[in-house]
Amino acid sequence: MFVPFREVSLKLQIEKLVQGGDGLARLQDGRVCFVKGALPGETVRVSITENRKDFCRAELVEVLEKSLQRITPNCPLYGVCGGCSMQHISFEAQLEHLKNSVQESFTRIGKTTLKDFPIHHTEAWHYRNRARFFKHSESGNFAFKAKASNGLVPIESCPILSTGLQEFIQDNTHKKIKAKELRVFDNACGKVSYYYKGMSSKEQEKHSNNLVYLHGKTISMDASVFFQSNLSILELFIDRIRHFAASGDYLIDLYSGVGFFSSFLEDSFSKVITVERDPRCLRHAKYNLGPKAISVTDNAEEWLLKNAPIENSFLIVDPPRGGLSPALIQSITKSKLKKMLYVSCNPVSLARDSLLLQQSGLHIHSAESFAFYPQTAHLEMFLYLERD
Ligand SMILES: C[S@@+](CC[C@H](N)C(=O)[O-])C[C@H]1O[C@@H](n2cnc3c(N)ncnc32)[C@H](O)[C@@H]1O
């Protein structure tokens, strides 16, 4: 039976959580219905918000039978602000859900079952040391984007921000910065740096540059470029990457940012090449890496096309959420590369790409995941792949 759109209020039984954190229920007509904020085992009353031929989406109206995993959200802005959509679940249950949703992506899209893999975790709160703040014109406060809209939600405190970022948003001198949007980074050692579009180079020099201290190294970065946003788990993350990154002749680090991974791996290789599209990363990569490294500003896909073959290299890729392009995967699969690490913040694109890599003979040797973003449905993970 097709549920007519006007029949907006339904009672549903939630079967499981899916990638992204929505609860999944089945309608009488066989379609699935995604319900934000609902948990497995719960009976809920919902209101249909989107009615498609194959599926629908619904808003949670009332929890009629509650899951034991449900907790009271820690933040008064839960459900209003666009972040932290998983605050209604205990942290242990969040970890379980993250693992399950990775496994489900690999089964459904990657056509493979991952061997049991760890989900590493550290702090559940006050972990976030990089953020994007907007200026709320009426209150003059910093703000986050609102849930499901372009509106802004002014914030006076936020339970996932690091202490440095928390102090930053409360400091009245920062509220005077004339910028609609600010990128802010707390190095957890006393310096919070910030960047906004149109900032003069003199101001950037003073306010945007920063240094991060990890595993005895000093990493140069600035608030305008990409940098990992959870320092509390980063040393563990580096340890696990080091564990799999073989030594050898060449290390090729694609989507390299400020040369972050290479700076911890370069000692094991004779030559290092980092490829990053954002030209602002280059000066940092040069500071962060030793003389055997060559850092280039280029599109990873184009660089690989120009620079194949790479079969004797150890390859590390860390693309944005969309994953690798078909052309880049083709360069890898054609190359007969033997070992690679694929770091990803999106299990869906990772599972998709791993299928093509596996079809070319690169097999998933190990997978590890990291709760980088507690209270959200996101995580960081990597696959270590080897050719037989
Ligand atoms: C997830 S970040 C990883 C950065 C780095 N590996 C790290 O851990 O700090 C992805 C990086 O890829 C860069 N990027 C995005 N598209 C790219 C492309 N087509 N070619 C090269 N770099 C790209 C972004 O600017 C960003 O710095």
The ligand as an SDF file (V2000), in Angstrom:
LIG
                    3D

 27 29  0  0  0  0  0  0  0  0999 V2000
   40.9510   15.2120    4.1410 C   0  0  0  0  0  0  0  0  0  0  0  0
   42.1500   16.4370    3.7630 S   0  0  0  0  0  0  0  0  0  0  0  0
   43.6240   15.5600    4.1350 C   0  0  0  0  0  0  0  0  0  0  0  0
   44.8590   16.3810    4.3720 C   0  0  0  0  0  0  0  0  0  0  0  0
   46.0510   15.6660    5.0120 C   0  0  0  0  0  0  0  0  0  0  0  0
   46.2180   14.3150    4.5590 N   0  0  0  0  0  0  0  0  0  0  0  0
   45.9710   15.7270    6.5210 C   0  0  0  0  0  0  0  0  0  0  0  0
   45.7650   14.6830    7.1600 O   0  0  0  0  0  0  0  0  0  0  0  0
   46.1290   16.8270    7.0830 O   0  0  0  0  0  0  0  0  0  0  0  0
   42.0740   16.4580    2.0290 C   0  0  0  0  0  0  0  0  0  0  0  0
   43.0240   17.4200    1.3600 C   0  0  0  0  0  0  0  0  0  0  0  0
   42.9410   17.2160   -0.0490 O   0  0  0  0  0  0  0  0  0  0  0  0
   43.0130   18.4550   -0.7060 C   0  0  0  0  0  0  0  0  0  0  0  0
   42.3990   18.2280   -2.0310 N   0  0  0  0  0  0  0  0  0  0  0  0
   41.0860   18.2120   -2.3430 C   0  0  0  0  0  0  0  0  0  0  0  0
   40.9210   17.8690   -3.6360 N   0  0  0  0  0  0  0  0  0  0  0  0
   42.1580   17.6330   -4.1440 C   0  0  0  0  0  0  0  0  0  0  0  0
   42.6450   17.2370   -5.4160 C   0  0  0  0  0  0  0  0  0  0  0  0
   41.8120   16.9780   -6.4250 N   0  0  0  0  0  0  0  0  0  0  0  0
   43.9650   17.0840   -5.5860 N   0  0  0  0  0  0  0  0  0  0  0  0
   44.8330   17.3350   -4.5580 C   0  0  0  0  0  0  0  0  0  0  0  0
   44.4390   17.7320   -3.3360 N   0  0  0  0  0  0  0  0  0  0  0  0
   43.1090   17.8680   -3.1230 C   0  0  0  0  0  0  0  0  0  0  0  0
   42.2990   19.4260    0.2110 C   0  0  0  0  0  0  0  0  0  0  0  0
   42.7340   20.7520   -0.0250 O   0  0  0  0  0  0  0  0  0  0  0  0
   42.7220   18.8960    1.5850 C   0  0  0  0  0  0  0  0  0  0  0  0
   43.8910   19.5280    2.0350 O   0  0  0  0  0  0  0  0  0  0  0  0
  1  2  1  0
  2  3  1  0
  2 10  1  0
  3  4  1  0
  4  5  1  0
  5  6  1  0
  5  7  1  0
  7  8  2  0
  7  9  1  0
 10 11  1  0
 11 12  1  0
 11 26  1  0
 12 13  1  0
 13 14  1  0
 13 24  1  0
 14 15  1  0
 14 23  1  0
 15 16  2  0
 16 17  1  0
 17 18  1  0
 17 23  2  0
 18 19  1  0
 18 20  2  0
 20 21  1  0
 21 22  2  0
 22 23  1  0
 24 25  1  0
 24 26  1  0
 26 27  1  0
M  CHG  2   2   1   9  -1
M  END
$$$$
